[in-house]
Amino acid sequence: MSKKARLNLPDKDKHSKLYAVSKKSGRSSGPLRMGLTGVMVTPKMYKSQVSHKNKARAKAGLAPIVETN
C-alpha cells in the first residue's frame, strides 16, 4: 500500500515526537497521552488498554476504570 503525503502535520516545536512519527509513517494518530502502564501511547492504544483492563476487572468482580479524555 502506498503512503500518501501529509498535508496537515502536527506542529514541529510543540509535538516533536508526534511530528517525527507522522512524518515517517504518513499517518496521524493524534496527540500522545500517558497510558495505564506509564508509557506515552496514542488515543487508540489507550482505549484498548482501558478495555482490556476493564475485562480483567469484571472477571475479578471489581468496578471498571472510568476512561478519562
TAFENMO-V248611 format. One line per field, one symbol per residue. phi: phi as a letter, one per 20 degrees, with the letter a starting at -180 (. if undefined). A space follows every 10 residues. Layout:
phi->???
This chain:
phi->.feefeecff ffffcfffff ffffencddn ffbfefendf cfgfffffff fffffffffe mdfffefdd
